[in-house]
Amino acid sequence: MGSTGGRGLRDLFRFNRLEMAFLIAVYAVGVALRLIPKLSIDPHLPAFMADVWYRICMAQYILDHWALPEPDIRYAPYGYVPMWYPPGSPFLLALAARLTGLDIPTVVTRLVPFVEALSPLSLYVLGREMYDRWVGAAATLILALTPNFVYFTGIADPQSLTMFMIPLLLAMWYRHASEPSRRNVLLVGLLMGLNFLFHLSYFLEALDLIMFSLGLYLQGRAGRWIFRDLLAVIGLSQLIAAPWWLPRN
């Protein structure tokens, strides 16, 4: 690994006025698609999906006790089962409820859509980095308007964070292949560790980076060092999340 030179990672997040207008427009449409249909429904009726309600229950326990719900409330009939679910999303739901004074279901149905609407925007960064602005814009627009994507990033499921993170991390790793830096490794490892604290789809993120690194190596865009750096990234992400998963094995 060398030192950061040339454009570096900062350049990934520099947008001109036209790009900013496009991203803001996509975000505004995303908020509308996720929020407006919910406004005609009681705010205490989030998506009818078991995991959504399970996270609400965990968040309510955290809000009431400021501690993780252990043993895991889903497995109470079976005895003591450690809380193996990543605690990031229920903790943030509890924190948002405490700060806003809203109950947790209302936070899920009225506030979370403003965060979920960010999920397609990272694809623009990847498309622009690997190809050009037009490819990035086309890919972002298509993804942002895909019904299945809108649904699964509109039900307060933390997998939407992974959907946002994957293109972003791939763009950062693509830049790292041409401008390697220890700071890149630290930043990607930090972001992956935070993702692991939110959802187990972190492992899909890790798999994508493995395959992406293999492609970069086979195309001659990076040497074998890319795999060493990737191991460092994965190891760092595990260390960041270790205070949660290690005591629970």
C-alpha positions in Angstrom: 0.0 0.0 0.0 1.2 3.5 -0.8 0.1 6.9 0.3 -2.9 8.7 -1.0 -2.1 10.6 -4.1 -3.9 12.2 -7.1 -7.6 12.4 -6.6 -8.0 10.3 -3.5 -11.4 9.3 -2.0 -12.5 12.8 -1.4 -12.9 13.3 -5.1 -15.6 10.6 -5.1 -17.9 12.9 -3.3 -17.4 16.1 -5.2 -20.4 17.0 -7.4 -21.1 19.9 -9.6 -24.4 21.8 -9.5 -26.1 19.6 -12.1 -25.1 16.5 -10.3 -26.3 17.8 -7.0 -29.7 18.8 -8.6 -30.0 15.3 -10.0 -29.3 13.6 -6.7 -31.6 15.9 -4.7 -34.4 15.3 -7.2 -33.9 11.5 -7.0 -33.9 11.8 -3.2 -37.1 13.9 -3.2 -38.8 11.4 -5.4 -37.6 8.6 -3.1 -39.0 10.2 0.0 -42.3 10.7 -1.8 -42.5 7.1 -2.9 -41.8 5.8 0.6 -43.7 8.3 2.7 -46.8 9.5 0.8 -48.5 6.1 0.7 -48.1 5.8 4.5 -49.7 9.1 5.3 -53.2 7.7 4.6 -52.6 4.9 7.1 -52.3 5.0 10.8 -48.7 5.6 11.8 -48.8 2.7 14.1 -49.2 0.2 11.2 -45.8 -0.5 9.7 -45.2 -3.2 7.1 -46.7 -6.5 8.0 -43.4 -8.4 8.2 -42.1 -10.3 11.3 -38.6 -8.8 11.3 -40.0 -5.2 11.3 -42.2 -5.9 14.3 -39.4 -7.8 16.0 -37.1 -4.7 15.7 -39.8 -2.5 17.1 -40.1 -4.8 20.1 -36.3 -4.7 20.6 -36.3 -1.0 20.2 -39.1 -0.6 22.8 -37.2 -2.7 25.3 -34.0 -0.6 24.7 -36.1 2.6 25.1 -37.6 1.3 28.4 -34.4 -0.1 29.9 -31.5 1.3 27.9 -30.1 -2.3 27.7 -30.1 -5.0 25.1 -33.1 -7.4 25.4 -31.4 -10.4 26.7 -32.3 -13.2 26.6 -33.6 -12.7 23.0 -37.3 -12.0 23.3 -38.1 -14.1 20.2 -36.8 -17.3 21.8 -38.2 -16.8 25.4 -40.2 -20.1 25.2 -37.0 -22.0 24.5 -35.0 -20.7 27.5 -32.0 -18.4 27.5 -30.8 -17.4 24.0 -28.3 -14.5 23.7 -29.4 -11.6 21.5 -27.6 -12.5 18.3 -29.4 -9.8 16.2 -27.2 -6.8 15.3 -28.2 -4.0 17.8 -27.6 -0.9 15.7 -31.0 -0.4 14.1 -33.1 -1.0 17.2 -30.8 1.2 19.2 -31.2 4.1 16.7 -34.9 3.6 16.6 -35.0 3.9 20.4 -32.7 7.0 20.3 -34.9 8.7 17.6 -38.0 8.0 19.8 -36.3 9.5 22.8 -35.1 12.6 20.9 -38.3 13.3 19.1 -40.9 12.2 21.7 -42.6 10.0 19.0 -43.4 6.4 19.7 -41.3 3.8 17.8 -43.9 2.7 15.2 -44.4 6.4 14.3 -40.6 6.8 13.9 -40.6 3.7 11.6 -43.4 5.0 9.4 -42.8 8.7 9.4 -39.1 9.4 9.9 -37.2 6.3 8.6 -38.4 6.9 5.0 -36.2 10.1 4.9 -33.2 7.9 5.6 -34.2 5.0 3.3 -34.6 7.4 0.3 -30.8 7.8 0.3 -30.3 4.1 -0.6 -30.1 4.5 -4.5 -27.8 7.5 -4.5 -24.6 5.6 -3.9 -25.0 3.9 -7.2 -24.3 7.2 -8.9 -20.9 7.3 -7.2 -20.0 3.8 -8.5 -21.3 4.4 -12.0 -19.5 7.6 -12.4 -16.3 6.2 -11.0 -16.2 3.2 -13.2 -17.7 4.7 -16.4 -19.1 8.3 -16.5 -21.8 10.6 -15.3 -24.4 9.4 -17.8 -24.0 5.8 -16.8 -24.1 6.7 -13.1 -27.3 8.8 -13.6 -29.0 6.2 -15.8 -28.2 3.4 -13.3 -29.3 5.4 -10.3 -32.6 6.5 -11.9 -33.5 2.9 -13.0 -32.7 1.5 -9.5 -34.6 4.3 -7.7 -37.7 3.6 -9.7 -37.6 -0.2 -9.5 -40.7 -1.2 -7.6 -39.1 -4.1 -5.8 -36.2 -1.9 -4.7 -38.6 0.8 -3.5 -40.5 -1.7 -1.5 -37.6 -3.4 0.3 -36.0 0.0 1.1 -39.3 1.4 2.4 -40.3 -1.0 5.2 -37.7 0.1 7.8 -35.5 -2.9 7.1 -31.8 -2.2 7.9 -30.9 -4.1 4.7 -31.5 -0.8 3.0 -28.2 0.4 4.6 -26.4 -2.5 3.0 -28.0 -1.7 -0.3 -26.6 1.9 0.1 -23.2 0.7 1.3 -22.4 -1.9 -1.4 -22.1 0.5 -4.4 -20.3 3.1 -2.2 -17.7 0.6 -0.9 -17.2 -0.8 -4.4 -16.5 2.7 -5.7 -14.1 3.3 -2.8 -12.3 0.0 -3.5 -12.1 0.7 -7.2 -10.3 4.0 -6.4 -8.1 2.2 -3.8 -7.0 -0.2 -6.6 -5.4 2.7 -8.5 -4.5 4.9 -5.5 -3.9 2.5 -2.5 -3.7 4.0 1.0 -3.9 2.7 4.5 -6.5 5.4 5.2 -8.7 3.8 2.5 -8.4 0.4 4.2 -9.3 2.0 7.6 -12.3 3.8 6.2 -13.7 0.8 4.3 -13.1 -1.4 7.4 -14.9 1.2 9.6 -17.9 1.4 7.3 -18.2 -2.4 7.0 -17.9 -2.7 10.8 -20.7 -0.3 11.3 -22.8 -2.1 8.7 -22.2 -5.4 10.6 -23.7 -3.8 13.7 -26.9 -3.1 11.7 -27.6 -6.2 9.7 -26.2 -9.6 8.9 -26.4 -8.8 5.2 -22.9 -7.5 5.9 -21.7 -10.9 4.7 -23.2 -10.2 1.3 -21.2 -6.9 1.3 -18.0 -8.9 2.1 -18.7 -11.4 -0.6 -19.2 -8.6 -3.2 -15.9 -7.1 -2.2 -14.1 -10.4 -2.5 -15.5 -11.0 -6.0 -14.8 -7.4 -7.0 -11.2 -7.7 -5.7 -10.8 -10.9 -7.8 -12.0 -9.0 -10.9 -9.6 -6.1 -10.3 -6.7 -8.6 -9.9 -7.6 -10.7 -13.0 -8.0 -7.5 -15.1 -4.6 -6.3 -14.0 -6.0 -3.3 -12.2 -4.5 -4.4 -8.9 -1.8 -6.7 -7.7 -2.0 -9.5 -5.1 -1.8 -6.9 -2.4 -5.5 -6.2 -3.0 -6.3 -9.4 -1.2 -4.0 -8.6 1.7 -5.8 -5.2 2.0 -9.2 -6.9 1.8 -8.3 -9.3 4.6 -7.3 -6.2 6.7 -10.6 -4.6 5.9 -12.6 -7.7 6.9 -10.5 -8.2 10.0 -11.0 -4.6 11.1 -14.8 -4.7 10.5 -15.0 -7.8 12.7 -13.0 -6.1 15.5 -15.3 -3.1 15.4 -18.3 -5.3 15.8 -16.6 -7.7 18.3 -18.0 -6.0 21.5 -21.4 -7.2 20.3 -20.8 -10.6 18.8 -17.8 -11.9 20.7 -19.4 -12.2 24.2 -22.3 -14.1 22.5 -20.0 -16.3 20.4 
